[in-house]
Amino acid sequence: MEWLLGSLRLLGAVLIWGFHQMAALICAVYLCMTAYYWLEIRPVVQTSLASAQPYLSDEPVMKALRETAIKITGNSLGYIVRVIKPPAKKHLYRHLEAVVWTYWLSALYDDDSLYSMTLAKAYFGQDAQGNAVYGAREAAEKLFHTTLEKTSCEQQVQMVVMLKAPSLYKPGSERLVKGSQRFMSLCAL
């Protein structure tokens, strides 16, 4: 019976030691994630939010553009992270980095903020001269030859569809018209 009590004491000591180790590991991960957020993620997101302020307004055009982006692209946090996050070197660590970014962005920012940052920084292909077009405002001017405030609902839908594959969907192309046709019901609302 004595050996059983000794074994139970040893088991209890091992479990307590394991609990302390697990608690220490959880605290270390939490501290690392918090430090990573404050040092790496927050400065980039603050800059992105500053450039996204025009897209966060309650003007009907901006609100419609955000809602269209949310409805067409759905919950595509992976794409949003790729747009907002600075490019990483091609190594396995970047996947872990993307997971951490996704966690923090989804935890701290609402859909309107995330999609506004995306619309402000996203790549929309090239204009007629071959220059890269970034941001919805520049896309409206260079690709549709109008201001963002004057774009029609159909043009807004086409811009959001272009986000999926900007080199595949060129403005005015048959492929873009066909690709955006199934989302034109959003304009009837």
KALINRA-V470567 format. One record per residue. N is the residue number from 1. RES is the residue in one letter. PHI is phi as a letter, one per 20 degrees, with the letter a starting at -180 (999 if undefined). OMEGA is omega in whole degrees, 0 to 359 (NA if undefined). Layout:
n | res | phi | omega
N | RES | PHI | OMEGA
N | RES | PHI | OMEGA
//
This chain:
n | res | phi | omega
1 | M | 999 | 179
2 | E | f | 180
3 | W | f | 178
4 | L | f | 177
5 | L | f | 177
6 | G | f | 179
7 | S | f | 179
8 | L | f | 176
9 | R | f | 179
10 | L | f | 178
11 | L | f | 177
12 | G | f | 179
13 | A | f | 179
14 | V | f | 179
15 | L | f | 178
16 | I | f | 178
17 | W | f | 179
18 | G | f | 178
19 | F | f | 179
20 | H | f | 179
21 | Q | f | 179
22 | M | f | 178
23 | A | f | 178
24 | A | f | 179
25 | L | f | 179
26 | I | f | 178
27 | C | f | 180
28 | A | f | 179
29 | V | f | 179
30 | Y | f | 179
31 | L | f | 178
32 | C | f | 180
33 | M | f | 179
34 | T | f | 178
35 | A | f | 179
36 | Y | f | 178
37 | Y | f | 185
38 | W | f | 183
39 | L | e | 187
40 | E | d | 189
41 | I | e | 186
42 | R | g | 179
43 | P | f | 180
44 | V | f | 181
45 | V | f | 178
46 | Q | f | 176
47 | T | f | 179
48 | S | f | 178
49 | L | f | 178
50 | A | f | 179
51 | S | f | 182
52 | A | e | 183
53 | Q | g | 178
54 | P | f | 181
55 | Y | e | 180
56 | L | e | 182
57 | S | f | 180
58 | D | e | 175
59 | E | f | 183
60 | P | g | 182
61 | V | f | 181
62 | M | f | 178
63 | K | f | 179
64 | A | f | 179
65 | L | f | 178
66 | R | f | 181
67 | E | f | 177
68 | T | f | 179
69 | A | f | 180
70 | I | f | 183
71 | K | f | 183
72 | I | f | 185
73 | T | e | 179
74 | G | m | 182
75 | N | e | 183
76 | S | d | 181
77 | L | f | 178
78 | G | f | 179
79 | Y | f | 180
80 | I | f | 178
81 | V | f | 180
82 | R | f | 180
83 | V | f | 186
84 | I | f | 186
85 | K | f | 175
86 | P | f | 182
87 | P | f | 180
88 | A | d | 175
89 | K | f | 183
90 | K | e | 174
91 | H | b | 185
92 | L | f | 181
93 | Y | f | 183
94 | R | f | 178
95 | H | f | 176
96 | L | f | 177
97 | E | g | 180
98 | A | f | 178
99 | V | f | 180
100 | V | f | 178
101 | W | f | 180
102 | T | f | 179
103 | Y | g | 184
104 | W | f | 181
105 | L | f | 181
106 | S | f | 181
107 | A | f | 190
108 | L | d | 186
109 | Y | c | 179
110 | D | e | 183
111 | D | f | 180
112 | D | g | 180
113 | S | f | 182
114 | L | f | 181
115 | Y | f | 175
116 | S | f | 177
117 | M | f | 179
118 | T | f | 180
119 | L | f | 180
120 | A | f | 188
121 | K | d | 188
122 | A | f | 178
123 | Y | e | 182
124 | F | d | 179
125 | G | n | 182
126 | Q | c | 176
127 | D | e | 184
128 | A | f | 180
129 | Q | e | 179
130 | G | n | 178
131 | N | e | 179
132 | A | f | 181
133 | V | d | 179
134 | Y | d | 177
135 | G | n | 183
136 | A | f | 180
137 | R | f | 179
138 | E | f | 178
139 | A | f | 179
140 | A | f | 182
141 | E | f | 187
142 | K | e | 185
143 | L | e | 181
144 | F | d | 176
145 | H | l | 176
146 | T | b | 176
147 | T | e | 181
148 | L | f | 180
149 | E | f | 182
150 | K | d | 180
151 | T | f | 177
152 | S | f | 179
153 | C | f | 179
154 | E | f | 178
155 | Q | f | 177
156 | Q | f | 178
157 | V | f | 179
158 | Q | f | 178
159 | M | f | 180
160 | V | f | 177
161 | V | f | 179
162 | M | f | 179
163 | L | g | 183
164 | K | f | 181
165 | A | b | 186
166 | P | f | 180
167 | S | f | 179
168 | L | e | 182
169 | Y | d | 178
170 | K | e | 182
171 | P | g | 179
172 | G | n | 182
173 | S | f | 179
174 | E | f | 181
175 | R | f | 179
176 | L | f | 180
177 | V | f | 179
178 | K | f | 181
179 | G | f | 182
180 | S | e | 183
181 | Q | g | 183
182 | R | f | 179
183 | F | d | 182
184 | M | f | 177
185 | S | f | 176
186 | L | f | 180
187 | C | f | 182
188 | A | f | 183
189 | L | f | NA
//
